[in-house]
């Protein structure tokens, strides 16, 4: 079974956040069912309230904290490491150049 976040059919749909949330919720529910877990069982196993789990499956709304707890309970936490990958360097020159650039602590408008 593919993980919750990566799938060849997972298209950003012109960055439609509702479609993305829906797809993630559907994959989470599918994985829950494949594992033979009911909603109450997953809620208990993850520490997420049954109401929050139902809201995620039906309305695709959930906090990041609860999403991570569900992912951990479904053994799908590793996929979150790929969300914001660090830059990979192809040469020593790129490494040296990156060390010479100023590291911003805050955004321009902060």
TABEL-V489399 format. One record per pair of residues at least 24 apart in sequence whose C-alpha atoms are under 6 Angstrom apart, sorted by sequence separation. I is the first residue (numbers start at 1). J is the second residue. D is the distance in Angstrom with one decimal. If there is no record, write none. Layout:
# TABEL-V489399
<<I,J,D> <I,J,D>>
This chain:
# TABEL-V489399
<<46,70,5.4> <46,73,5.2> <25,57,5.5> <25,60,5.9> <22,60,5.4> <21,60,5.5>>
